[in-house]
Amino acid sequence: MAAEAKAVRPPLGGASVTGRSRGAVPGPGGASAARAFSCPAAALLFAGIAHLLLGGVMRSPVRGLASSDGEESSDRTPLLQSTPRVEAAPVCCSARYNLAVLAFFGFFVLYALRVNLSVALVDMVDSNTTLADNRTSQECAEHSATIKVLHNQTGKRYQWDAETQGWILGSFFYGYIITQIPGGYIANKVGGKLLLGFGILGTAVFTLFTPIAADFGVGALIILRALEGLGEGVTFPAMHAMWSSWAPPLERSKLLSISYAGAQLGTVISLPLSGIICFYMNWTYVFYLFGIVGIIWFMLWMVLVSDKPETHKTISRHEKEYILSSLKNQLSSQKSVPWIPMLKSLPLWAIVVAHFSYNWTFYTLLTLLPTYMKEILRFNVQENGLLSALPYFGGWLCMILSGQAADNLRAKWNFSTICVRRVFSLIGMIGPAVFLVAAGFIGCDYSLAVAFLTISTTLGGFCSSGFSINHLDIAPSYAGILLGITNTFATIPGMVGPIIAKSLTPDVSR
């Protein structure tokens, strides 16, 4: 069946033929975008200030919550000056960096499994059902010319309205939020390898059943997505728990930023790739492809990874001694979890605020960015997929580079841990807030809008070496539990953030 697509006509920075000049005060569509972007931006500003004032290491009277030798509490790096130090083991072919690379691909798959439905859903729903919901703004010029392309539409279509689609997309987070703290607690007790591995495996297997669940009905699909959320919910706390045993203090930023950067790149690749699969094949193959990739990753993970350096089969003696000596006074021998001191910790609540605000921005953009590109800036489907992925590519690149920079500042320039975490968090929240607000007020300047959104998300990558790994600084032994606590709060924006954003974006076709 032939479907219509668009080809670029004037350059992205071209002025609107409707008479609206570049950079003009936004009309109804632009004003609604400004409102939607301003709320998470305001939260980022507040969180940046809160983490600057309160973030850092945990100063608690309970022994074991921070490093036992007092070095961490004194906020100096290197963290273990009072103990004999083993020379750093080489990076190349090391077990710890192999773990980081495997984790990178794990989180790549994880986010591909999470976001693929957002793209596939467009092809799963009968276009006649959502025709009444078409809210394309006439504020900006349609900078495209119609051409004919072949679009394979063999996949089954469903009569789901916009509200139903919202429930389907949001159901993931209702499962995701439940397993955050339990995941951290279990990982703290039994290790993170099995928990992370089976979390991704379960999500991959459930993804394979998505077409069948869709045939059974909306209820079955919602339940399936919630089950996927349950599986994914344990992954980040499990990874943090593993790094508490694997990451030398002066390599934490590099190792964790490499690991979690997979999530950004997974978003970058899966968004356009899912669109291509839907366009040239049909939407069912989106779930089959990523589900199979997840199963393959699980097999590699189980064979090549160990919970701790002591149990790794191929780690060199030098690297094992280096890791264990660097963590000698970092981990607590206290068996019970100090819940009360944790919940009384101001640095922990600073991370909660930062994590909540960062995710509010992330989920708002993940949900609304394709809509903003299509309905306000009026990019066609091919342009939309590429340009919607561009900001996340910038975020991925910044995460990798900021991790290297943060550890260099601590190891080579003797910057304190608190200073690095606070400064990187501040850049990663204030910078995105400024450019996010600016993006909502620039009218129909297409190139500037895309540039501001890309810069905003790119600067957010600094947070990967800021509050995102601060859990390991303040209480390494309980890092998985702490991440479970902060990510529980940070999941709430995924559930309600898009709803708030939608309420702030009334019908732009007026």
Helices and strands as residue ranges (DSSP letters): E 2-8, H 28-54, H 95-124, H 127-130, G 131-133, E 144-150, H 162-176, H 180-190, H 193-208, H 210-216, H 218-233, H 235-246, G 249-251, H 252-280, H 284-304, G 309-311, H 317-326, H 339-343, H 346-371, I 372-376, H 381-411, H 417-439, H 446-459, G 460-465, G 467-469, H 470-474, G 476-478, H 479-503
